[in-house]
Amino acid sequence: MPEEQQSQPPRREVVTGVPRGSRRMPPAHTPARSEISEQTTLGATYVRALMRSQLRAGLAALAALVLLVGLLPLLFLLPRVASGPLVWVALGVLVYPVLWCVARAYVIRAERNESDFTGLVTDPTESPGPRRPD
C-alpha cells in the first residue's frame, strides 16, 4: 500500500480569493471629511484653501469685467461723428456676449474647484457622484 501512495503525484489545491494587489488597504491617514467635521486645524486649512481658490476665481472674473467693460468709456471719447452709432452697438450688442463668456468661465472654474475639493475630501473607495462634463 505505501508503494501505491508514493507513485501518485501530490494532490494540488486551488485557492480562490481576492488577488493580493486588489485587496483594500486601510487608509494610511484619517479621511479629510472627518477632519472637517471635527473642525480640526487640518480641516480648517482644507476649507480655507477652497475659499481662497473660489475667491481667486471671483477676482479673476471681476478683473476681466473691469478690463473688458470698464474700458467702454474710452470708446465713447471718440469724436462724436464716429462714436454715435458705435456707442449703441457696443452697449446694446457687444457687452452681453462678453458678460456671458466671463460668467460661464467663472462658473466652470468654481465647479472645478468644488470638484477638486470633493475629490480631496471623499474616501477613494467610495463611488463618486455624477460629474458634469467639462
One Martini backbone bead per residue (centre of mass of N, CA, C, O) as a GRO file, in nm:
protein
  134
    1MET     BB    1   0.056   0.062  -0.022
    2PRO     BB    2   0.290   0.273  -0.005
    3GLU     BB    3   0.361   0.251  -0.312
    4GLU     BB    4   0.099   0.380  -0.428
    5GLN     BB    5   0.129   0.665  -0.295
    6GLN     BB    6   0.406   0.737  -0.431
    7SER     BB    7   0.311   0.724  -0.743
    8GLN     BB    8   0.144   0.958  -0.684
    9PRO     BB    9   0.071   1.263  -0.726
   10PRO     BB   10   0.036   1.542  -0.584
   11ARG     BB   11  -0.203   1.726  -0.453
   12ARG     BB   12  -0.388   1.993  -0.577
   13GLU     BB   13  -0.461   2.325  -0.476
   14VAL     BB   14  -0.723   2.561  -0.504
   15VAL     BB   15  -0.711   2.910  -0.469
   16THR     BB   16  -0.967   3.129  -0.379
   17GLY     BB   17  -0.959   3.488  -0.436
   18VAL     BB   18  -0.827   3.774  -0.368
   19PRO     BB   19  -0.605   3.950  -0.493
   20ARG     BB   20  -0.349   4.117  -0.353
   21GLY     BB   21  -0.367   4.397  -0.516
   22SER     BB   22  -0.701   4.431  -0.454
   23ARG     BB   23  -0.686   4.489  -0.176
   24ARG     BB   24  -0.799   4.659   0.090
   25MET     BB   25  -0.657   4.926   0.227
   26PRO     BB   26  -0.598   5.098   0.480
   27PRO     BB   27  -0.588   5.402   0.567
   28ALA     BB   28  -0.312   5.609   0.644
   29HIS     BB   29  -0.538   5.822   0.690
   30THR     BB   30  -0.748   6.052   0.771
   31PRO     BB   31  -1.010   6.164   0.649
   32ALA     BB   32  -1.102   6.483   0.561
   33ARG     BB   33  -1.395   6.480   0.657
   34SER     BB   34  -1.332   6.446   0.961
   35GLU     BB   35  -1.164   6.703   0.988
   36ILE     BB   36  -1.400   6.895   0.925
   37SER     BB   37  -1.620   6.793   1.130
   38GLU     BB   38  -1.409   6.832   1.381
   39GLN     BB   39  -1.252   7.102   1.354
   40THR     BB   40  -0.970   7.109   1.264
   41THR     BB   41  -0.688   7.242   1.142
   42LEU     BB   42  -0.691   7.083   0.878
   43GLY     BB   43  -0.987   7.142   0.803
   44ALA     BB   44  -0.951   7.452   0.793
   45THR     BB   45  -0.744   7.442   0.563
   46TYR     BB   46  -0.924   7.320   0.348
   47VAL     BB   47  -1.142   7.542   0.350
   48ARG     BB   48  -0.951   7.780   0.293
   49ALA     BB   49  -0.860   7.677   0.016
   50LEU     BB   50  -1.136   7.691  -0.116
   51MET     BB   51  -1.191   7.992  -0.064
   52ARG     BB   52  -0.942   8.097  -0.218
   53SER     BB   53  -1.013   7.976  -0.497
   54GLN     BB   54  -1.286   8.124  -0.521
   55LEU     BB   55  -1.173   8.410  -0.496
   56ARG     BB   56  -0.989   8.401  -0.742
   57ALA     BB   57  -1.215   8.353  -0.948
   58GLY     BB   58  -1.373   8.613  -0.884
   59LEU     BB   59  -1.141   8.819  -0.936
   60ALA     BB   60  -1.093   8.739  -1.230
   61ALA     BB   61  -1.376   8.813  -1.331
   62LEU     BB   62  -1.367   9.109  -1.241
   63ALA     BB   63  -1.117   9.191  -1.406
   64ALA     BB   64  -1.239   9.125  -1.682
   65LEU     BB   65  -1.472   9.325  -1.662
   66VAL     BB   66  -1.310   9.582  -1.619
   67LEU     BB   67  -1.147   9.562  -1.884
   68LEU     BB   68  -1.385   9.521  -2.094
   69VAL     BB   69  -1.612   9.729  -1.977
   70GLY     BB   70  -1.440   9.971  -1.853
   71LEU     BB   71  -1.335  10.069  -2.152
   72LEU     BB   72  -1.584  10.210  -2.286
   73PRO     BB   73  -1.538  10.517  -2.228
   74LEU     BB   74  -1.305  10.538  -2.436
   75LEU     BB   75  -1.491  10.490  -2.680
   76PHE     BB   76  -1.671  10.754  -2.616
   77LEU     BB   77  -1.427  10.968  -2.685
   78LEU     BB   78  -1.481  10.981  -2.951
   79PRO     BB   79  -1.586  11.122  -3.197
   80ARG     BB   80  -1.916  11.185  -3.254
   81VAL     BB   81  -1.950  11.067  -3.541
   82ALA     BB   82  -1.821  10.777  -3.480
   83SER     BB   83  -1.972  10.715  -3.187
   84GLY     BB   84  -2.277  10.703  -3.207
   85PRO     BB   85  -2.342  10.403  -3.310
   86LEU     BB   86  -2.118  10.259  -3.143
   87VAL     BB   87  -2.242  10.288  -2.864
   88TRP     BB   88  -2.500  10.117  -2.919
   89VAL     BB   89  -2.358   9.861  -3.006
   90ALA     BB   90  -2.190   9.816  -2.752
   91LEU     BB   91  -2.432   9.822  -2.543
   92GLY     BB   92  -2.647   9.628  -2.704
   93VAL     BB   93  -2.436   9.382  -2.807
   94LEU     BB   94  -2.128   9.339  -2.692
   95VAL     BB   95  -2.163   9.303  -2.379
   96TYR     BB   96  -2.321   9.029  -2.343
   97PRO     BB   97  -2.111   8.818  -2.442
   98VAL     BB   98  -1.900   8.899  -2.237
   99LEU     BB   99  -2.060   8.836  -1.983
  100TRP     BB  100  -2.115   8.539  -2.050
  101CYS     BB  101  -1.819   8.440  -2.072
  102VAL     BB  102  -1.731   8.518  -1.788
  103ALA     BB  103  -1.947   8.359  -1.635
  104ARG     BB  104  -1.881   8.078  -1.750
  105ALA     BB  105  -1.587   8.067  -1.654
  106TYR     BB  106  -1.655   8.091  -1.355
  107VAL     BB  107  -1.834   7.839  -1.323
  108ILE     BB  108  -1.627   7.632  -1.413
  109ARG     BB  109  -1.414   7.699  -1.195
  110ALA     BB  110  -1.592   7.653  -0.945
  111GLU     BB  111  -1.662   7.355  -1.008
  112ARG     BB  112  -1.369   7.256  -1.009
  113ASN     BB  113  -1.303   7.329  -0.720
  114GLU     BB  114  -1.523   7.150  -0.592
  115SER     BB  115  -1.429   6.883  -0.718
  116ASP     BB  116  -1.147   6.881  -0.594
  117PHE     BB  117  -1.244   6.891  -0.301
  118THR     BB  118  -1.415   6.634  -0.308
  119GLY     BB  119  -1.175   6.448  -0.386
  120LEU     BB  120  -1.020   6.507  -0.119
  121VAL     BB  121  -1.250   6.425   0.095
  122THR     BB  122  -1.299   6.163  -0.022
  123ASP     BB  123  -1.310   5.835  -0.044
  124PRO     BB  124  -1.167   5.629  -0.283
  125THR     BB  125  -1.380   5.380  -0.239
  126GLU     BB  126  -1.589   5.557  -0.320
  127SER     BB  127  -1.841   5.652  -0.510
  128PRO     BB  128  -1.891   5.878  -0.730
  129GLY     BB  129  -2.059   6.119  -0.839
  130PRO     BB  130  -2.189   6.309  -1.053
  131ARG     BB  131  -2.034   6.442  -1.348
  132ARG     BB  132  -1.953   6.712  -1.519
  133PRO     BB  133  -1.883   6.804  -1.817
  134ASP     BB  134  -1.624   7.012  -1.972
   0.00000   0.00000   0.00000
